[in-house]
Amino acid sequence: MDTKDFSQAELEAFYKKIGANVKSIRKTKDITQLQLALAINHNSVGHIAKAELYKYGKHFNLEQLYKISKVLNVDITEFFK
């Protein structure tokens, strides 16, 4: 199996896409960042805000994406489109 080096730019684009999709769906569902943070038992609305923008290298992990998909009532794959 060949291994591939993943550039930092590729990973940043990946995380930015996911964050933008979470933000878009969250806004469509009329849920604030604070409401989302509380619903997924996260103690920081700042993390949600930063992860949506991939600011300071903050991004959502799989567990967070799973919980967010349940709160927003969407299939988790919607974040990757």
N, CA, C and O of each residue as an XYZ file, in Angstrom:
324
protein
N       0.839     -1.173      0.000
C       0.000      0.000      0.000
C       0.886      1.239      0.000
O       1.800      1.363      0.815
N       0.610      2.134     -0.906
C       1.377      3.367     -0.978
C       0.888      4.339      0.094
O      -0.306      4.444      0.376
N       1.839      5.031      0.669
C       1.454      6.079      1.599
C       1.536      7.414      0.886
O       2.342      7.593     -0.026
N       0.722      8.324      1.296
C       0.696      9.642      0.669
C       0.980     10.679      1.735
O       0.468     10.607      2.853
N       1.788     11.622      1.375
C       2.002     12.745      2.270
C       0.862     13.730      2.067
O       0.580     14.151      0.946
N       0.228     14.082      3.142
C      -0.869     15.023      3.069
C      -0.327     16.396      3.442
O       0.223     16.588      4.527
N      -0.486     17.322      2.550
C       0.025     18.660      2.818
C      -0.835     19.351      3.859
O      -2.013     19.036      4.030
N      -0.233     20.281      4.536
C      -0.974     21.066      5.524
C      -2.112     21.821      4.851
O      -3.192     21.967      5.423
N      -1.870     22.298      3.641
C      -2.908     23.034      2.909
C      -4.116     22.143      2.621
O      -5.255     22.601      2.705
N      -3.879     20.884      2.285
C      -4.979     19.942      2.038
C      -5.812     19.745      3.296
O      -7.042     19.778      3.253
N      -5.128     19.539      4.416
C      -5.838     19.316      5.678
C      -6.608     20.565      6.102
O      -7.736     20.468      6.585
N      -6.000     21.733      5.922
C      -6.690     22.971      6.266
C      -7.946     23.140      5.427
O      -8.991     23.526      5.951
N      -7.860     22.860      4.143
C      -9.028     22.962      3.259
C     -10.112     21.985      3.695
O     -11.297     22.318      3.668
N      -9.716     20.791      4.092
C     -10.650     19.765      4.564
C     -11.392     20.249      5.812
O     -12.620     20.184      5.877
N     -10.640     20.733      6.795
C     -11.259     21.211      8.040
C     -12.118     22.451      7.809
O     -13.167     22.597      8.437
N     -11.692     23.343      6.921
C     -12.475     24.538      6.610
C     -13.803     24.174      5.966
O     -14.836     24.774      6.262
N     -13.764     23.185      5.081
C     -14.988     22.736      4.412
C     -15.980     22.169      5.420
O     -17.167     22.494      5.382
N     -15.496     21.333      6.310
C     -16.361     20.743      7.328
C     -16.944     21.829      8.226
O     -18.144     21.841      8.500
N     -16.090     22.736      8.678
C     -16.555     23.822      9.541
C     -17.603     24.689      8.865
O     -18.604     25.059      9.477
N     -17.367     25.010      7.597
C     -18.327     25.827      6.845
C     -19.651     25.103      6.685
O     -20.711     25.724      6.763
N     -19.603     23.804      6.464
C     -20.834     23.026      6.321
C     -21.598     22.954      7.640
O     -22.823     23.070      7.656
N     -20.880     22.762      8.742
C     -21.536     22.754     10.055
C     -22.218     24.099     10.280
O     -23.379     24.152     10.686
N     -21.497     25.182     10.017
C     -22.049     26.525     10.223
C     -23.290     26.754      9.366
O     -24.300     27.262      9.852
N     -23.213     26.383      8.107
C     -24.333     26.579      7.189
C     -25.567     25.809      7.642
O     -26.670     26.355      7.680
N     -25.377     24.554      7.981
C     -26.512     23.723      8.418
C     -27.058     24.239      9.746
O     -28.272     24.292      9.940
N     -26.164     24.620     10.662
C     -26.590     25.150     11.959
C     -27.452     26.387     11.764
O     -28.496     26.523     12.402
N     -27.026     27.288     10.888
C     -27.784     28.516     10.639
C     -29.127     28.208      9.981
O     -30.138     28.835     10.300
N     -29.133     27.241      9.061
C     -30.384     26.836      8.419
C     -31.385     26.326      9.450
O     -32.590     26.541      9.325
N     -30.867     25.648     10.467
C     -31.725     25.093     11.518
C     -32.024     26.127     12.605
O     -32.712     25.826     13.580
N     -31.505     27.351     12.432
C     -31.738     28.454     13.369
C     -31.290     28.110     14.791
O     -32.019     28.323     15.759
N     -30.079     27.575     14.887
C     -29.480     27.217     16.170
C     -28.220     28.064     16.349
O     -27.395     28.154     15.440
N     -28.075     28.677     17.509
C     -26.896     29.504     17.762
C     -25.699     28.626     18.133
O     -25.842     27.445     18.447
N     -24.539     29.230     18.087
C     -23.332     28.508     18.497
C     -23.436     28.106     19.962
O     -23.017     27.009     20.333
N     -23.984     28.970     20.789
C     -24.150     28.648     22.205
C     -25.097     27.474     22.390
O     -24.806     26.557     23.158
N     -26.225     27.493     21.695
C     -27.179     26.385     21.795
C     -26.528     25.074     21.362
O     -26.730     24.035     21.990
N     -25.749     25.130     20.290
C     -25.082     23.928     19.805
C     -24.060     23.434     20.815
O     -23.998     22.239     21.104
N     -23.259     24.344     21.354
C     -22.248     23.961     22.345
C     -22.905     23.268     23.545
O     -22.442     22.222     23.999
N     -23.970     23.857     24.042
C     -24.667     23.271     25.188
C     -25.286     21.922     24.836
O     -25.262     20.997     25.647
N     -25.836     21.807     23.642
C     -26.507     20.566     23.228
C     -25.541     19.393     23.096
O     -25.930     18.243     23.296
N     -24.280     19.681     22.761
C     -23.305     18.581     22.631
C     -22.432     18.453     23.880
O     -21.401     17.781     23.874
N     -22.876     19.117     24.953
C     -22.170     19.078     26.237
C     -20.736     19.588     26.131
O     -19.821     19.046     26.750
N     -20.562     20.630     25.342
C     -19.243     21.246     25.208
C     -19.253     22.518     26.046
O     -20.218     23.282     26.020
N     -18.186     22.735     26.778
C     -18.176     23.862     27.708
C     -17.691     25.172     27.090
O     -17.532     26.168     27.794
N     -17.457     25.175     25.784
C     -16.914     26.385     25.175
C     -17.584     26.709     23.846
O     -17.448     25.973     22.869
N     -18.308     27.817     23.829
C     -18.871     28.290     22.570
C     -17.738     28.757     21.663
O     -17.862     28.725     20.439
N     -16.634     29.189     22.267
C     -15.473     29.631     21.501
C     -14.923     28.539     20.605
O     -14.488     28.811     19.486
N     -14.939     27.308     21.087
C     -14.444     26.200     20.264
C     -15.332     26.016     19.041
O     -14.833     25.791     17.938
N     -16.637     26.111     19.228
C     -17.561     25.977     18.100
C     -17.262     27.066     17.077
O     -17.144     26.792     15.882
N     -17.141     28.302     17.554
C     -16.882     29.429     16.654
C     -15.571     29.247     15.899
O     -15.515     29.468     14.689
N     -14.526     28.847     16.600
C     -13.214     28.678     15.966
C     -13.204     27.484     15.017
O     -12.600     27.548     13.946
N     -13.865     26.402     15.400
C     -13.879     25.206     14.549
C     -14.676     25.444     13.270
O     -14.333     24.905     12.218
N     -15.732     26.244     13.352
C     -16.501     26.548     12.145
C     -15.659     27.302     11.124
O     -15.889     27.196      9.920
N     -14.693     28.056     11.607
C     -13.835     28.853     10.724
C     -12.427     28.271     10.558
O     -11.611     28.807      9.808
N     -12.153     27.176     11.258
C     -10.809     26.607     11.346
C      -9.810     27.692     11.744
O      -8.784     27.892     11.094
N     -10.139     28.374     12.815
C      -9.288     29.443     13.334
C      -8.387     28.882     14.424
O      -8.829     28.108     15.273
N      -7.128     29.278     14.391
C      -6.121     28.815     15.355
C      -5.967     27.295     15.340
O      -5.597     26.696     16.350
N      -6.251     26.677     14.204
C      -6.091     25.236     14.063
C      -7.159     24.411     14.763
O      -7.030     23.191     14.866
N      -8.211     25.060     15.245
C      -9.299     24.336     15.925
C     -10.216     23.709     14.886
O     -10.582     24.341     13.895
N     -10.578     22.459     15.130
C     -11.497     21.757     14.235
C     -12.325     20.770     15.028
O     -12.012     20.454     16.176
N     -13.378     20.292     14.405
C     -14.257     19.322     15.048
C     -13.648     17.932     14.967
O     -13.062     17.563     13.949
N     -13.788     17.158     16.042
C     -13.367     15.757     15.982
C     -14.593     14.901     15.630
O     -15.711     15.407     15.540
N     -14.367     13.632     15.439
C     -15.462     12.748     15.007
C     -16.600     12.675     16.019
O     -17.771     12.669     15.639
N     -16.267     12.621     17.279
C     -17.308     12.558     18.297
C     -18.170     13.816     18.259
O     -19.396     13.739     18.343
N     -17.526     14.971     18.130
C     -18.276     16.220     18.046
C     -19.162     16.247     16.809
O     -20.319     16.661     16.882
N     -18.627     15.809     15.674
C     -19.423     15.783     14.441
C     -20.616     14.840     14.577
O     -21.706     15.142     14.090
N     -20.414     13.709     15.231
C     -21.508     12.765     15.456
C     -22.608     13.435     16.286
O     -23.787     13.380     15.935
N     -22.205     14.063     17.385
C     -23.183     14.719     18.258
C     -23.885     15.870     17.532
O     -25.099     16.038     17.645
N     -23.111     16.654     16.790
C     -23.690     17.777     16.048
C     -24.703     17.275     15.024
O     -25.760     17.879     14.841
N     -24.376     16.170     14.358
C     -25.311     15.623     13.367
C     -26.632     15.222     14.027
O     -27.698     15.386     13.435
N     -26.559     14.698     15.253
C     -27.778     14.315     15.974
C     -28.579     15.546     16.388
O     -29.804     15.565     16.263
N     -27.887     16.573     16.884
C     -28.554     17.799     17.313
C     -29.216     18.501     16.126
O     -30.338     18.996     16.231
N     -28.505     18.536     14.996
C     -29.029     19.220     13.809
C     -29.946     18.328     12.975
O     -30.543     18.777     11.997
N     -30.050     17.068     13.372
C     -30.905     16.102     12.693
C     -30.553     15.964     11.207
O     -31.416     16.039     10.333
N     -29.252     15.759     10.954
C     -28.761     15.523      9.599
C     -27.810     14.327      9.621
O     -27.241     13.982     10.657
N     -27.657     13.715      8.472
C     -26.682     12.636      8.346
C     -25.291     13.239      8.442
O     -25.035     14.297      7.867
N     -24.406     12.590      9.148
C     -23.052     13.107      9.352
C     -22.325     13.361      8.031
O     -21.429     14.204      7.966
N     -22.705     12.644      6.995
C     -22.041     12.823      5.700
C     -22.289     14.211      5.098
O     -21.549     14.648      4.216
N     -23.330     14.900      5.575
C     -23.625     16.245      5.074
C     -22.483     17.210      5.366
O     -22.311     18.194      4.647
N     -21.711     16.947      6.397
C     -20.600     17.830      6.743
C     -19.412     17.686      5.783
O     -18.542     18.555      5.726
N     -19.387     16.599      5.045
C     -18.236     16.300      4.180
C     -18.491     16.631      2.711
O     -17.628     16.373      1.872
N     -19.632     17.184      2.387
C     -19.993     17.456      0.992
C     -19.488     18.800      0.540
O     -19.705     19.187     -0.609
